[in-house]
Amino acid sequence: GTVIVSGGVIAELAIGRVIRPPRGRTYEFADGLILPGMIDLHIHGGNGYAVYGSSADLAMVGKHLAANGVTGFLASLPAMAWPQLTAASHTVAEVCASGEVPNLLGLHLEGPHLSPARAGSQDRAHLRPVSLSDYLALRAAAGLSLKMITIAPELPGAAEVIEACRRDGVVAAMGHSDALYAQACAGFAAGITHVTHLFNAMRPFHHREPGALGAALTSSCVTAELILDG
């Protein structure tokens, strides 16, 4: 088959036949695959570099991902000490604005408003009670680069932050949550539209209390990510 690209845009797919356009450059991939670029909404680093390091480290992550077919990604920050979290958010914003890492689409904050009961690999010492003031401070540090926040919807004050995310065009994601089914559904109603690593760091499914898992799997208004590590 042939994929014809004109002006950086896929113009034609010729399945089962080879086309050699006149005056065009042709690349042969005898035993390879041509796929749309992958978009990674949740990645903390790669090739030995963390997205919460320096701007140079973030650039190295972007290059590593591009070399492996990821044409767009969100730099995902875990819960960290508050000064470090706000500083890292500001760094991601600066790199986004500079265009230095063209496949960097923005920032994903995986915390710090997560359930201590479902912290998983997150450092419990850096988790914080949900507050609108925290959200506003992080939004100020990150600016328009802030694209997604993972939050546990059952925590006190979560609904207010979720509604603020919806107002600001930031994706509110449920994750690291001990929510019951009704609490997760309330989070969806407030504005959650995504689920961070479904099944991981969540209340286990039970036939009498399906919890956040049951809510996510039976909802038509949320998308979900999985950790496909086998």
C-alpha positions in Angstrom: 0.0 0.0 0.0 0.9 3.7 -0.3 0.4 6.7 1.9 0.5 10.0 0.0 1.4 13.1 2.0 1.0 16.5 0.6 1.9 19.7 2.6 2.3 17.7 5.8 -1.2 16.2 5.5 -2.3 12.7 4.5 -3.9 13.2 1.1 -4.6 9.6 -0.1 -4.4 6.0 1.0 -3.9 3.5 -1.7 -4.5 0.1 -0.2 -3.0 -2.9 -1.9 -1.2 -0.9 -4.6 2.0 1.2 -4.9 1.8 4.7 -6.3 4.9 6.7 -7.2 3.8 10.3 -7.6 5.8 12.4 -10.1 8.2 14.9 -8.6 7.5 13.3 -5.2 9.9 11.8 -2.7 9.3 8.1 -2.1 10.2 6.2 1.1 10.1 2.4 1.2 9.2 0.4 4.3 9.3 -3.2 3.2 8.5 -4.8 6.5 7.4 -1.9 8.6 4.1 -0.2 9.7 2.9 3.3 9.0 0.6 4.5 11.8 -0.9 7.8 12.9 1.3 9.5 15.5 0.5 8.4 19.0 -0.7 10.8 21.7 0.2 10.1 25.3 -1.9 11.8 27.9 0.0 10.4 30.9 3.8 10.1 30.9 6.3 11.1 33.6 9.5 10.8 31.6 11.6 8.6 29.3 15.1 7.5 28.4 16.3 8.4 31.9 14.8 11.9 31.9 11.9 13.2 34.0 9.4 15.8 32.8 9.7 17.6 36.1 13.4 18.2 35.7 14.9 21.1 33.8 13.6 22.5 30.5 16.6 20.6 28.9 15.4 17.4 30.5 11.9 18.0 29.2 13.3 18.5 25.7 15.1 15.2 25.9 11.9 13.4 26.9 10.2 15.0 23.9 12.9 13.8 21.5 12.8 10.3 22.9 9.1 10.1 22.5 9.2 11.5 19.0 11.7 8.9 18.0 9.3 6.2 19.2 6.2 7.5 17.4 4.7 9.8 20.0 3.8 13.0 18.2 2.0 14.6 21.1 2.2 14.2 24.9 1.2 15.8 28.1 4.0 16.2 30.7 2.5 14.5 33.8 3.6 15.7 37.2 3.1 13.5 40.2 2.4 14.8 43.7 5.5 16.7 44.9 6.4 19.2 47.5 4.3 22.2 46.9 7.2 24.6 45.9 8.6 22.0 43.5 5.2 21.3 42.0 4.5 25.0 41.2 8.0 25.5 39.9 7.7 22.4 37.6 4.3 23.6 36.4 5.8 26.9 35.5 8.7 25.2 33.7 6.3 23.1 31.5 4.4 26.3 30.7 7.5 28.1 29.6 8.6 25.2 27.4 5.1 25.0 25.9 5.2 28.7 25.1 8.7 28.6 23.6 7.8 25.8 21.1 11.2 24.2 21.9 9.5 20.8 22.3 7.0 20.7 19.4 5.2 17.5 20.5 4.6 18.8 24.0 0.9 19.5 24.2 0.7 20.7 27.8 0.6 19.7 31.4 -1.2 16.9 33.3 -1.2 17.2 37.1 -1.6 13.8 38.6 -2.4 15.2 42.0 -1.9 16.5 44.6 -5.7 16.0 45.4 -5.6 12.2 45.5 -7.0 9.7 48.1 -4.3 8.7 50.7 -6.0 5.3 50.8 -5.2 4.8 47.0 -1.9 6.6 46.8 -0.3 3.8 44.9 3.2 5.0 43.9 2.4 8.6 44.8 4.2 10.0 47.9 1.5 10.4 50.6 3.5 13.1 52.2 2.8 15.4 49.2 -0.9 14.8 48.9 -3.0 17.8 49.9 -6.7 18.4 50.9 -8.7 19.6 47.9 -9.0 23.4 47.8 -10.0 25.9 45.1 -7.1 28.1 46.2 -4.6 25.3 45.4 -6.2 24.9 42.0 -6.0 28.6 41.2 -2.4 28.7 42.3 -1.5 25.8 40.0 -3.5 27.3 37.2 -1.6 30.6 37.7 1.7 28.8 37.5 0.8 26.7 34.5 -1.4 29.1 32.5 -3.0 27.8 29.4 -0.6 24.8 29.4 -2.7 23.1 32.1 -4.8 20.6 30.2 -5.7 17.9 32.7 -5.9 17.2 36.5 -6.3 13.9 38.1 -8.5 14.2 41.3 -10.3 11.8 43.7 -13.9 13.0 43.4 -14.9 11.7 46.9 -12.6 14.1 48.7 -14.3 17.1 50.4 -14.2 20.1 48.1 -13.6 18.1 44.9 -16.8 19.1 43.3 -15.9 22.8 43.4 -12.5 22.2 41.7 -14.1 19.9 39.1 -16.6 22.6 38.2 -13.7 25.1 38.0 -11.9 22.8 35.6 -15.0 22.5 33.4 -15.3 26.3 33.4 -11.6 26.7 32.4 -11.5 24.1 29.7 -9.3 21.8 31.8 -10.0 18.1 31.7 -10.9 16.7 35.1 -9.9 13.1 35.5 -10.8 10.6 38.2 -7.9 8.6 39.6 -6.2 7.4 42.8 -9.7 7.2 44.1 -11.5 5.3 46.8 -14.9 6.5 45.5 -18.0 4.5 45.9 -20.2 4.2 42.8 -22.5 7.1 43.8 -19.5 9.3 44.5 -17.9 8.6 41.2 -21.2 9.3 39.4 -21.5 12.6 41.2 -18.0 13.4 40.0 -19.0 12.7 36.4 -22.1 14.9 36.8 -19.8 17.7 38.2 -17.6 17.5 35.1 -15.1 14.6 35.2 -14.7 13.3 31.6 -11.7 11.0 31.9 -10.3 8.2 34.1 -6.6 7.9 35.0 -5.3 4.3 34.8 -8.6 2.5 35.3 -8.3 -0.4 37.9 -4.9 0.9 39.2 -5.0 2.7 42.6 -8.8 2.4 42.9 -11.3 0.7 45.2 -11.6 -2.9 44.0 -14.8 -3.9 42.2 -17.3 -5.7 44.4 -20.7 -7.2 43.3 -22.5 -5.2 46.0 -20.5 -2.0 45.5 -19.1 -1.6 42.0 -17.3 1.6 43.0 -15.4 3.9 40.7 -14.7 1.0 38.3 -18.3 0.1 37.8 -19.2 3.8 37.4 -16.5 4.3 34.7 -17.3 1.1 32.8 -21.1 1.9 32.6 -20.8 5.6 31.8 -21.1 7.0 28.3 -19.6 10.4 29.3 -16.0 9.4 30.2 -13.0 8.0 28.5 -10.5 5.8 30.3 -6.8 4.9 30.1 -5.2 1.6 31.0 -1.7 0.6 31.9 -0.9 -2.0 29.3 2.1 -3.6 30.9 0.9 -7.2 30.7 
